[in-house]
Amino acid sequence: MIVEGPNLRGLAEGRRLPHVYTQDPARLCLYLPGTGEWRPELRLDETMLPWSVIWFFYFEDWLESDDWKGGGKHPGDDEPFEN
């Protein structure tokens, strides 16, 4: 999911965006590819849309706390975060 607006990098005020595949444009990390969490036959209104809302919830918290509490697996991690 690519975010065209609002400008997430502007909201981050120079900080590197958390839990995204790409910074510019901001491409949200909503699922771990290759795990079957998402497949093309799944409905977007039941997967990507609610997952994006949750991502934005944690993003807004991160803006204030500078701590990503949304969990997930990041490149280089051995195990997914437990949250």
N, CA, C and O atoms as a CHARMM CRD file, in Angstrom:
* protein
*
  332
    1    1 MET  N      0.84800  -1.16000   0.00000 PROA 1      0.00000
    2    1 MET  CA     0.00000   0.00000   0.00000 PROA 1      0.00000
    3    1 MET  C      0.89600   1.22600   0.00000 PROA 1      0.00000
    4    1 MET  O      1.71000   1.40200   0.90600 PROA 1      0.00000
    5    2 ILE  N      0.75400   2.06400  -0.99800 PROA 2      0.00000
    6    2 ILE  CA     1.52200   3.30200  -1.11000 PROA 2      0.00000
    7    2 ILE  C      0.66400   4.45600  -0.60800 PROA 2      0.00000
    8    2 ILE  O     -0.50400   4.57800  -0.97800 PROA 2      0.00000
    9    3 VAL  N      1.24800   5.29800   0.23400 PROA 3      0.00000
   10    3 VAL  CA     0.53800   6.44600   0.79800 PROA 3      0.00000
   11    3 VAL  C      0.94100   7.69300   0.02800 PROA 3      0.00000
   12    3 VAL  O      2.10600   8.08900   0.03100 PROA 3      0.00000
   13    4 GLU  N     -0.03600   8.30700  -0.63300 PROA 4      0.00000
   14    4 GLU  CA     0.22200   9.54100  -1.37700 PROA 4      0.00000
   15    4 GLU  C     -0.02200  10.76700  -0.50500 PROA 4      0.00000
   16    4 GLU  O      0.57600  11.81700  -0.74200 PROA 4      0.00000
   17    5 GLY  N     -0.86400  10.65700   0.47200 PROA 5      0.00000
   18    5 GLY  CA    -1.14700  11.76500   1.37800 PROA 5      0.00000
   19    5 GLY  C     -1.84100  11.23700   2.60300 PROA 5      0.00000
   20    5 GLY  O     -2.66100  10.32600   2.48500 PROA 5      0.00000
   21    6 PRO  N     -1.56300  11.74700   3.73900 PROA 6      0.00000
   22    6 PRO  CA    -0.71500  12.89600   4.00500 PROA 6      0.00000
   23    6 PRO  C      0.76100  12.56200   3.79000 PROA 6      0.00000
   24    6 PRO  O      1.12800  11.40200   3.60300 PROA 6      0.00000
   25    7 ASN  N      1.58100  13.57700   3.81700 PROA 7      0.00000
   26    7 ASN  CA     3.01900  13.40800   3.65000 PROA 7      0.00000
   27    7 ASN  C      3.59400  12.83300   4.95000 PROA 7      0.00000
   28    7 ASN  O      3.83300  13.56600   5.90900 PROA 7      0.00000
   29    8 LEU  N      3.81100  11.52900   4.96800 PROA 8      0.00000
   30    8 LEU  CA     4.28800  10.86200   6.18100 PROA 8      0.00000
   31    8 LEU  C      5.69100  11.31500   6.55900 PROA 8      0.00000
   32    8 LEU  O      6.00100  11.44500   7.74300 PROA 8      0.00000
   33    9 ARG  N      6.52300  11.55200   5.58600 PROA 9      0.00000
   34    9 ARG  CA     7.89200  12.00700   5.88200 PROA 9      0.00000
   35    9 ARG  C      7.87200  13.38900   6.51000 PROA 9      0.00000
   36    9 ARG  O      8.68000  13.68300   7.39100 PROA 9      0.00000
   37   10 GLY  N      6.96000  14.23700   6.06700 PROA 10     0.00000
   38   10 GLY  CA     6.81500  15.55200   6.68100 PROA 10     0.00000
   39   10 GLY  C      6.34600  15.43700   8.12500 PROA 10     0.00000
   40   10 GLY  O      6.84200  16.14100   9.00500 PROA 10     0.00000
   41   11 LEU  N      5.39500  14.55300   8.36200 PROA 11     0.00000
   42   11 LEU  CA     4.91200  14.33100   9.72400 PROA 11     0.00000
   43   11 LEU  C      6.00700  13.77200  10.62600 PROA 11     0.00000
   44   11 LEU  O      6.03600  14.05100  11.82400 PROA 11     0.00000
   45   12 ALA  N      6.91400  12.97800  10.04200 PROA 12     0.00000
   46   12 ALA  CA     7.99900  12.36200  10.81000 PROA 12     0.00000
   47   12 ALA  C      9.09300  13.36700  11.16300 PROA 12     0.00000
   48   12 ALA  O      9.96200  13.06500  11.98100 PROA 12     0.00000
   49   13 GLU  N      9.06500  14.54900  10.56500 PROA 13     0.00000
   50   13 GLU  CA    10.00000  15.63700  10.86900 PROA 13     0.00000
   51   13 GLU  C     11.46100  15.18600  10.83400 PROA 13     0.00000
   52   13 GLU  O     12.21800  15.40600  11.78000 PROA 13     0.00000
   53   14 GLY  N     11.84200  14.54900   9.72000 PROA 14     0.00000
   54   14 GLY  CA    13.23800  14.16400   9.52300 PROA 14     0.00000
   55   14 GLY  C     13.59700  12.77600  10.00500 PROA 14     0.00000
   56   14 GLY  O     14.66200  12.26100   9.66400 PROA 14     0.00000
   57   15 ARG  N     12.73600  12.16200  10.78500 PROA 15     0.00000
   58   15 ARG  CA    13.01400  10.79300  11.24000 PROA 15     0.00000
   59   15 ARG  C     12.70200   9.80500  10.12800 PROA 15     0.00000
   60   15 ARG  O     11.83800  10.04600   9.28500 PROA 15     0.00000
   61   16 ARG  N     13.41000   8.70700  10.14200 PROA 16     0.00000
   62   16 ARG  CA    13.17000   7.63200   9.17400 PROA 16     0.00000
   63   16 ARG  C     11.83800   6.97300   9.51500 PROA 16     0.00000
   64   16 ARG  O     11.58400   6.63600  10.67100 PROA 16     0.00000
   65   17 LEU  N     10.98700   6.78900   8.50000 PROA 17     0.00000
   66   17 LEU  CA     9.68100   6.17300   8.73100 PROA 17     0.00000
   67   17 LEU  C      9.84400   4.73900   9.22800 PROA 17     0.00000
   68   17 LEU  O     10.68400   3.99800   8.71800 PROA 17     0.00000
   69   18 PRO  N      9.05400   4.34800  10.21100 PROA 18     0.00000
   70   18 PRO  CA     9.13000   2.98000  10.72400 PROA 18     0.00000
   71   18 PRO  C      8.24800   2.04300   9.91000 PROA 18     0.00000
   72   18 PRO  O      7.24500   2.46100   9.33200 PROA 18     0.00000
   73   19 HSD  N      8.62000   0.81900   9.87400 PROA 19     0.00000
   74   19 HSD  CA     7.79600  -0.27400   9.35500 PROA 19     0.00000
   75   19 HSD  C      7.20500   0.00700   7.97200 PROA 19     0.00000
   76   19 HSD  O      5.99900  -0.11100   7.75300 PROA 19     0.00000
   77   20 VAL  N      8.09600   0.38600   7.04000 PROA 20     0.00000
   78   20 VAL  CA     7.71700   0.58800   5.64400 PROA 20     0.00000
   79   20 VAL  C      8.71000  -0.16900   4.76400 PROA 20     0.00000
   80   20 VAL  O      9.84600  -0.42900   5.16200 PROA 20     0.00000
   81   21 TYR  N      8.25900  -0.51000   3.57100 PROA 21     0.00000
   82   21 TYR  CA     9.16100  -1.15300   2.60300 PROA 21     0.00000
   83   21 TYR  C     10.02900  -0.10900   1.91700 PROA 21     0.00000
   84   21 TYR  O     11.21000  -0.34500   1.66700 PROA 21     0.00000
   85   22 THR  N      9.43800   1.05600   1.60900 PROA 22     0.00000
   86   22 THR  CA    10.17800   2.15100   0.99200 PROA 22     0.00000
   87   22 THR  C      9.80800   3.45300   1.68600 PROA 22     0.00000
   88   22 THR  O      8.68900   3.61200   2.17500 PROA 22     0.00000
   89   23 GLN  N     10.75800   4.38400   1.72500 PROA 23     0.00000
   90   23 GLN  CA    10.54200   5.67600   2.37200 PROA 23     0.00000
   91   23 GLN  C      9.81600   6.66700   1.46700 PROA 23     0.00000
   92   23 GLN  O      8.93400   7.39800   1.91600 PROA 23     0.00000
   93   24 ASP  N     10.19800   6.68600   0.17100 PROA 24     0.00000
   94   24 ASP  CA     9.62500   7.67400  -0.73300 PROA 24     0.00000
   95   24 ASP  C      9.39600   7.05400  -2.09800 PROA 24     0.00000
   96   24 ASP  O     10.35500   6.87000  -2.84800 PROA 24     0.00000
   97   25 PRO  N      8.17900   6.73000  -2.43900 PROA 25     0.00000
   98   25 PRO  CA     6.98500   6.98600  -1.64700 PROA 25     0.00000
   99   25 PRO  C      6.89000   6.00600  -0.47700 PROA 25     0.00000
  100   25 PRO  O      7.47100   4.92100  -0.50900 PROA 25     0.00000
  101   26 ALA  N      6.15200   6.40800   0.54800 PROA 26     0.00000
  102   26 ALA  CA     5.96100   5.54500   1.71500 PROA 26     0.00000
  103   26 ALA  C      5.11700   4.33700   1.30000 PROA 26     0.00000
  104   26 ALA  O      3.95400   4.47500   0.92000 PROA 26     0.00000
  105   27 ARG  N      5.71900   3.16800   1.38100 PROA 27     0.00000
  106   27 ARG  CA     5.02900   1.92000   1.04400 PROA 27     0.00000
  107   27 ARG  C      4.91300   1.11400   2.34000 PROA 27     0.00000
  108   27 ARG  O      5.89500   0.54800   2.82200 PROA 27     0.00000
  109   28 LEU  N      3.71300   1.07000   2.88800 PROA 28     0.00000
  110   28 LEU  CA     3.48300   0.47300   4.19900 PROA 28     0.00000
  111   28 LEU  C      3.77000  -1.02100   4.22100 PROA 28     0.00000
  112   28 LEU  O      3.45400  -1.74500   3.27700 PROA 28     0.00000
  113   29 CYS  N      4.36700  -1.46000   5.30000 PROA 29     0.00000
  114   29 CYS  CA     4.57600  -2.89400   5.52700 PROA 29     0.00000
  115   29 CYS  C      3.36300  -3.39100   6.30200 PROA 29     0.00000
  116   29 CYS  O      3.24200  -3.15000   7.50300 PROA 29     0.00000
  117   30 LEU  N      2.47000  -4.08400   5.61100 PROA 30     0.00000
  118   30 LEU  CA     1.22500  -4.54600   6.21500 PROA 30     0.00000
  119   30 LEU  C      1.19700  -6.04800   6.43900 PROA 30     0.00000
  120   30 LEU  O      0.39100  -6.53800   7.23000 PROA 30     0.00000
  121   31 TYR  N      2.06000  -6.78600   5.75800 PROA 31     0.00000
  122   31 TYR  CA     2.11000  -8.24200   5.89700 PROA 31     0.00000
  123   31 TYR  C      3.49000  -8.72200   5.47500 PROA 31     0.00000
  124   31 TYR  O      4.22800  -8.01100   4.79200 PROA 31     0.00000
  125   32 LEU  N      3.82300  -9.92200   5.88300 PROA 32     0.00000
  126   32 LEU  CA     5.12700 -10.49300   5.55100 PROA 32     0.00000
  127   32 LEU  C      4.99900 -11.33600   4.28500 PROA 32     0.00000
  128   32 LEU  O      4.39300 -12.40700   4.31800 PROA 32     0.00000
  129   33 PRO  N      5.56300 -10.86800   3.16800 PROA 33     0.00000
  130   33 PRO  CA     5.45200 -11.61600   1.91000 PROA 33     0.00000
  131   33 PRO  C      5.97900 -13.04400   2.05200 PROA 33     0.00000
  132   33 PRO  O      6.92900 -13.30400   2.78900 PROA 33     0.00000
  133   34 GLY  N      5.34400 -13.95000   1.33500 PROA 34     0.00000
  134   34 GLY  CA     5.78100 -15.34000   1.31500 PROA 34     0.00000
  135   34 GLY  C      5.23700 -16.18700   2.44500 PROA 34     0.00000
  136   34 GLY  O      5.54400 -17.37600   2.53000 PROA 34     0.00000
  137   35 THR  N      4.43000 -15.59100   3.32000 PROA 35     0.00000
  138   35 THR  CA     3.89400 -16.33700   4.45700 PROA 35     0.00000
  139   35 THR  C      2.44500 -16.75500   4.26100 PROA 35     0.00000
  140   35 THR  O      1.91800 -17.54200   5.04700 PROA 35     0.00000
  141   36 GLY  N      1.79300 -16.23900   3.22200 PROA 36     0.00000
  142   36 GLY  CA     0.39000 -16.55100   2.99600 PROA 36     0.00000
  143   36 GLY  C     -0.56200 -15.66000   3.77300 PROA 36     0.00000
  144   36 GLY  O     -1.77500 -15.86200   3.72500 PROA 36     0.00000
  145   37 GLU  N     -0.02300 -14.66200   4.50000 PROA 37     0.00000
  146   37 GLU  CA    -0.90400 -13.74900   5.23400 PROA 37     0.00000
  147   37 GLU  C     -1.84400 -13.02000   4.27900 PROA 37     0.00000
  148   37 GLU  O     -2.99600 -12.74800   4.61500 PROA 37     0.00000
  149   38 TRP  N     -1.34300 -12.70900   3.08900 PROA 38     0.00000
  150   38 TRP  CA    -2.18300 -12.08000   2.07900 PROA 38     0.00000
  151   38 TRP  C     -1.96300 -12.78000   0.75400 PROA 38     0.00000
  152   38 TRP  O     -0.83800 -13.11600   0.38500 PROA 38     0.00000
  153   39 ARG  N     -3.06200 -12.99100   0.04700 PROA 39     0.00000
  154   39 ARG  CA    -3.04600 -13.58800  -1.28800 PROA 39     0.00000
  155   39 ARG  C     -3.98200 -12.77300  -2.17200 PROA 39     0.00000
  156   39 ARG  O     -4.92800 -12.17600  -1.65800 PROA 39     0.00000
  157   40 PRO  N     -3.75300 -12.72800  -3.48000 PROA 40     0.00000
  158   40 PRO  CA    -4.57000 -11.89900  -4.36900 PROA 40     0.00000
  159   40 PRO  C     -6.06600 -12.20200  -4.31000 PROA 40     0.00000
  160   40 PRO  O     -6.88000 -11.32800  -4.60900 PROA 40     0.00000
  161   41 GLU  N     -6.43600 -13.40400  -3.93500 PROA 41     0.00000
  162   41 GLU  CA    -7.87100 -13.72400  -3.89400 PROA 41     0.00000
  163   41 GLU  C     -8.57200 -13.21600  -2.62800 PROA 41     0.00000
  164   41 GLU  O     -9.79300 -13.31700  -2.51800 PROA 41     0.00000
  165   42 LEU  N     -7.81300 -12.67500  -1.67900 PROA 42     0.00000
  166   42 LEU  CA    -8.41100 -12.13600  -0.45500 PROA 42     0.00000
  167   42 LEU  C     -9.00000 -10.75300  -0.73100 PROA 42     0.00000
  168   42 LEU  O     -8.49300 -10.00000  -1.56200 PROA 42     0.00000
  169   43 ARG  N    -10.06300 -10.44100  -0.02900 PROA 43     0.00000
  170   43 ARG  CA   -10.74500  -9.16200  -0.21100 PROA 43     0.00000
  171   43 ARG  C     -9.93400  -8.03000   0.42900 PROA 43     0.00000
  172   43 ARG  O     -9.46400  -8.14600   1.56000 PROA 43     0.00000
  173   44 LEU  N     -9.78500  -6.94800  -0.31300 PROA 44     0.00000
  174   44 LEU  CA    -9.03600  -5.80200   0.19300 PROA 44     0.00000
  175   44 LEU  C     -9.72700  -5.14300   1.38200 PROA 44     0.00000
  176   44 LEU  O     -9.06200  -4.65300   2.29400 PROA 44     0.00000
  177   45 ASP  N    -11.07700  -5.12700   1.37700 PROA 45     0.00000
  178   45 ASP  CA   -11.79800  -4.50600   2.48200 PROA 45     0.00000
  179   45 ASP  C    -11.70900  -5.32600   3.76800 PROA 45     0.00000
  180   45 ASP  O    -12.04800  -4.83500   4.84500 PROA 45     0.00000
  181   46 GLU  N    -11.25900  -6.55800   3.65800 PROA 46     0.00000
  182   46 GLU  CA   -11.10400  -7.41200   4.83700 PROA 46     0.00000
  183   46 GLU  C     -9.63200  -7.60100   5.22800 PROA 46     0.00000
  184   46 GLU  O     -9.33200  -8.21800   6.25000 PROA 46     0.00000
  185   47 THR  N     -8.73400  -7.07700   4.42000 PROA 47     0.00000
  186   47 THR  CA    -7.30000  -7.25700   4.69500 PROA 47     0.00000
  187   47 THR  C     -6.58000  -5.90900   4.66300 PROA 47     0.00000
  188   47 THR  O     -6.33100  -5.31200   5.71000 PROA 47     0.00000
  189   48 MET  N     -6.25500  -5.44200   3.48800 PROA 48     0.00000
  190   48 MET  CA    -5.42800  -4.23800   3.34200 PROA 48     0.00000
  191   48 MET  C     -6.02500  -3.00600   4.00600 PROA 48     0.00000
  192   48 MET  O     -5.29900  -2.24500   4.64500 PROA 48     0.00000
  193   49 LEU  N     -7.31100  -2.79600   3.87200 PROA 49     0.00000
  194   49 LEU  CA    -7.92400  -1.60900   4.45600 PROA 49     0.00000
  195   49 LEU  C     -7.83600  -1.61700   5.98300 PROA 49     0.00000
  196   49 LEU  O     -7.32600  -0.65100   6.55000 PROA 49     0.00000
  197   50 PRO  N     -8.30900  -2.66400   6.68300 PROA 50     0.00000
  198   50 PRO  CA    -8.16300  -2.64700   8.14200 PROA 50     0.00000
  199   50 PRO  C     -6.70600  -2.69000   8.59500 PROA 50     0.00000
  200   50 PRO  O     -6.36500  -2.08300   9.60900 PROA 50     0.00000
  201   51 TRP  N     -5.84100  -3.39500   7.86600 PROA 51     0.00000
  202   51 TRP  CA    -4.42700  -3.43300   8.23600 PROA 51     0.00000
  203   51 TRP  C     -3.81300  -2.04100   8.13300 PROA 51     0.00000
  204   51 TRP  O     -2.96800  -1.66900   8.94800 PROA 51     0.00000
  205   52 SER  N     -4.24100  -1.26500   7.12400 PROA 52     0.00000
  206   52 SER  CA    -3.73500   0.10000   6.96600 PROA 52     0.00000
  207   52 SER  C     -4.19500   0.98300   8.11600 PROA 52     0.00000
  208   52 SER  O     -3.41900   1.78900   8.62900 PROA 52     0.00000
  209   53 VAL  N     -5.43700   0.83800   8.52100 PROA 53     0.00000
  210   53 VAL  CA    -5.95300   1.61400   9.64900 PROA 53     0.00000
  211   53 VAL  C     -5.12800   1.31800  10.90300 PROA 53     0.00000
  212   53 VAL  O     -4.76400   2.23400  11.64100 PROA 53     0.00000
  213   54 ILE  N     -4.84100   0.05600  11.13900 PROA 54     0.00000
  214   54 ILE  CA    -4.03100  -0.33500  12.30100 PROA 54     0.00000
  215   54 ILE  C     -2.62400   0.25200  12.17900 PROA 54     0.00000
  216   54 ILE  O     -2.06800   0.75300  13.15700 PROA 54     0.00000
  217   55 TRP  N     -2.04800   0.18800  10.96600 PROA 55     0.00000
  218   55 TRP  CA    -0.71500   0.76000  10.76000 PROA 55     0.00000
  219   55 TRP  C     -0.71500   2.23600  11.13000 PROA 55     0.00000
  220   55 TRP  O      0.19600   2.70600  11.81100 PROA 55     0.00000
  221   56 PHE  N     -1.74200   2.97900  10.68100 PROA 56     0.00000
  222   56 PHE  CA    -1.81400   4.40400  10.98600 PROA 56     0.00000
  223   56 PHE  C     -2.00300   4.66000  12.48200 PROA 56     0.00000
  224   56 PHE  O     -1.49000   5.65200  13.00000 PROA 56     0.00000
  225   57 PHE  N     -2.71100   3.80400  13.17100 PROA 57     0.00000
  226   57 PHE  CA    -2.84800   3.92000  14.62600 PROA 57     0.00000
  227   57 PHE  C     -1.46200   3.88300  15.27300 PROA 57     0.00000
  228   57 PHE  O     -1.12100   4.73900  16.08800 PROA 57     0.00000
  229   58 TYR  N     -0.66800   2.87100  14.89200 PROA 58     0.00000
  230   58 TYR  CA     0.67400   2.75000  15.46400 PROA 58     0.00000
  231   58 TYR  C      1.60900   3.85900  14.97900 PROA 58     0.00000
  232   58 TYR  O      2.50400   4.27500  15.71500 PROA 58     0.00000
  233   59 PHE  N      1.41800   4.33300  13.77400 PROA 59     0.00000
  234   59 PHE  CA     2.22400   5.44000  13.26000 PROA 59     0.00000
  235   59 PHE  C      1.98200   6.69900  14.08000 PROA 59     0.00000
  236   59 PHE  O      2.93000   7.39000  14.45300 PROA 59     0.00000
  237   60 GLU  N      0.72100   6.99900  14.36200 PROA 60     0.00000
  238   60 GLU  CA     0.42000   8.18900  15.15600 PROA 60     0.00000
  239   60 GLU  C      1.01900   8.07200  16.55400 PROA 60     0.00000
  240   60 GLU  O      1.50000   9.06100  17.10600 PROA 60     0.00000
  241   61 ASP  N      0.99400   6.87900  17.12500 PROA 61     0.00000
  242   61 ASP  CA     1.63800   6.67100  18.42100 PROA 61     0.00000
  243   61 ASP  C      3.14600   6.88200  18.30000 PROA 61     0.00000
  244   61 ASP  O      3.75700   7.51400  19.16200 PROA 61     0.00000
  245   62 TRP  N      3.74800   6.35100  17.23000 PROA 62     0.00000
  246   62 TRP  CA     5.18400   6.49700  16.99700 PROA 62     0.00000
  247   62 TRP  C      5.57700   7.96700  16.86900 PROA 62     0.00000
  248   62 TRP  O      6.63600   8.36800  17.35300 PROA 62     0.00000
  249   63 LEU  N      4.72600   8.78200  16.21500 PROA 63     0.00000
  250   63 LEU  CA     5.02700  10.20400  16.08300 PROA 63     0.00000
  251   63 LEU  C      5.26100  10.85200  17.44200 PROA 63     0.00000
  252   63 LEU  O      6.11000  11.73400  17.57300 PROA 63     0.00000
  253   64 GLU  N      4.52200  10.42400  18.44200 PROA 64     0.00000
  254   64 GLU  CA     4.64400  10.99200  19.79000 PROA 64     0.00000
  255   64 GLU  C      5.72200  10.30600  20.62200 PROA 64     0.00000
  256   64 GLU  O      6.44600  10.96700  21.36700 PROA 64     0.00000
  257   65 SER  N      5.83200   8.97500  20.49800 PROA 65     0.00000
  258   65 SER  CA     6.70900   8.21500  21.40300 PROA 65     0.00000
  259   65 SER  C      8.07800   7.87300  20.80800 PROA 65     0.00000
  260   65 SER  O      9.01700   7.57500  21.54600 PROA 65     0.00000
  261   66 ASP  N      8.19200   7.91500  19.48000 PROA 66     0.00000
  262   66 ASP  CA     9.39600   7.49300  18.76600 PROA 66     0.00000
  263   66 ASP  C      9.70100   6.00800  19.00200 PROA 66     0.00000
  264   66 ASP  O     10.85000   5.57900  18.90000 PROA 66     0.00000
  265   67 ASP  N      8.66900   5.23900  19.31500 PROA 67     0.00000
  266   67 ASP  CA     8.80700   3.80400  19.56200 PROA 67     0.00000
  267   67 ASP  C      7.71100   3.08200  18.76900 PROA 67     0.00000
  268   67 ASP  O      6.52400   3.27700  19.02900 PROA 67     0.00000
  269   68 TRP  N      8.11500   2.24500  17.79800 PROA 68     0.00000
  270   68 TRP  CA     7.13200   1.50200  16.99500 PROA 68     0.00000
  271   68 TRP  C      6.60800   0.33900  17.82700 PROA 68     0.00000
  272   68 TRP  O      7.35200  -0.58900  18.14400 PROA 68     0.00000
  273   69 LYS  N      5.33100   0.39000  18.17800 PROA 69     0.00000
  274   69 LYS  CA     4.71600  -0.62500  19.02500 PROA 69     0.00000
  275   69 LYS  C      3.82700  -1.57400  18.22900 PROA 69     0.00000
  276   69 LYS  O      3.12500  -2.40200  18.81000 PROA 69     0.00000
  277   70 GLY  N      3.85400  -1.45600  16.90400 PROA 70     0.00000
  278   70 GLY  CA     2.98200  -2.25000  16.05200 PROA 70     0.00000
  279   70 GLY  C      3.48600  -3.64400  15.74800 PROA 70     0.00000
  280   70 GLY  O      2.80200  -4.41200  15.07200 PROA 70     0.00000
  281   71 GLY  N      4.66500  -3.98600  16.23000 PROA 71     0.00000
  282   71 GLY  CA     5.19900  -5.31800  15.97400 PROA 71     0.00000
  283   71 GLY  C      5.61600  -5.48600  14.53000 PROA 71     0.00000
  284   71 GLY  O      5.78300  -4.51200  13.79600 PROA 71     0.00000
  285   72 GLY  N      5.78100  -6.72400  14.13600 PROA 72     0.00000
  286   72 GLY  CA     6.16300  -7.03100  12.77100 PROA 72     0.00000
  287   72 GLY  C      7.58900  -7.52200  12.67300 PROA 72     0.00000
  288   72 GLY  O      8.34700  -7.48800  13.64200 PROA 72     0.00000
  289   73 LYS  N      7.93000  -7.96700  11.51200 PROA 73     0.00000
  290   73 LYS  CA     9.28100  -8.43900  11.23300 PROA 73     0.00000
  291   73 LYS  C      9.94300  -7.43600  10.30400 PROA 73     0.00000
  292   73 LYS  O      9.33600  -6.97200   9.33900 PROA 73     0.00000
  293   74 HSD  N     11.18100  -7.11000  10.60100 PROA 74     0.00000
  294   74 HSD  CA    11.91900  -6.13200   9.81500 PROA 74     0.00000
  295   74 HSD  C     13.11000  -6.81800   9.16400 PROA 74     0.00000
  296   74 HSD  O     13.60200  -7.81500   9.69200 PROA 74     0.00000
  297   75 PRO  N     13.58500  -6.31200   8.03500 PROA 75     0.00000
  298   75 PRO  CA    14.74600  -6.92300   7.39000 PROA 75     0.00000
  299   75 PRO  C     15.89600  -7.09600   8.37900 PROA 75     0.00000
  300   75 PRO  O     16.26400  -6.15700   9.08500 PROA 75     0.00000
  301   76 GLY  N     16.45600  -8.29500   8.42500 PROA 76     0.00000
  302   76 GLY  CA    17.55900  -8.58300   9.32100 PROA 76     0.00000
  303   76 GLY  C     17.13400  -9.19800  10.63900 PROA 76     0.00000
  304   76 GLY  O     17.97400  -9.70300  11.38400 PROA 76     0.00000
  305   77 ASP  N     15.83500  -9.16600  10.94400 PROA 77     0.00000
  306   77 ASP  CA    15.35200  -9.78700  12.17600 PROA 77     0.00000
  307   77 ASP  C     15.32000 -11.29800  12.01200 PROA 77     0.00000
  308   77 ASP  O     14.99300 -11.80700  10.94000 PROA 77     0.00000
  309   78 ASP  N     15.65600 -12.00400  13.06900 PROA 78     0.00000
  310   78 ASP  CA    15.55900 -13.45700  13.04400 PROA 78     0.00000
  311   78 ASP  C     14.13900 -13.93000  13.33000 PROA 78     0.00000
  312   78 ASP  O     13.67700 -14.89900  12.72700 PROA 78     0.00000
  313   79 GLU  N     13.45100 -13.26500  14.23200 PROA 79     0.00000
  314   79 GLU  CA    12.10300 -13.64500  14.63500 PROA 79     0.00000
  315   79 GLU  C     11.18800 -12.42600  14.61200 PROA 79     0.00000
  316   79 GLU  O     11.64900 -11.31500  14.87400 PROA 79     0.00000
  317   80 PRO  N      9.89000 -12.60300  14.30400 PROA 80     0.00000
  318   80 PRO  CA     8.96300 -11.47500  14.36200 PROA 80     0.00000
  319   80 PRO  C      8.84000 -10.94600  15.78700 PROA 80     0.00000
  320   80 PRO  O      9.02500 -11.68200  16.75700 PROA 80     0.00000
  321   81 PHE  N      8.52400  -9.64900  15.89500 PROA 81     0.00000
  322   81 PHE  CA     8.27200  -9.07100  17.19900 PROA 81     0.00000
  323   81 PHE  C      6.99500  -9.64500  17.77200 PROA 81     0.00000
  324   81 PHE  O      6.06300  -9.94200  17.02500 PROA 81     0.00000
  325   82 GLU  N      6.93600  -9.80500  19.05900 PROA 82     0.00000
  326   82 GLU  CA     5.73200 -10.27500  19.73400 PROA 82     0.00000
  327   82 GLU  C      5.01900  -9.09300  20.34200 PROA 82     0.00000
  328   82 GLU  O      5.48300  -8.54600  21.34200 PROA 82     0.00000
  329   83 ASN  N      3.90200  -8.68000  19.76800 PROA 83     0.00000
  330   83 ASN  CA     3.08300  -7.60100  20.31700 PROA 83     0.00000
  331   83 ASN  C      1.64400  -7.91000  20.08800 PROA 83     0.00000
  332   83 ASN  O      0.77600  -7.12700  20.47400 PROA 83     0.00000
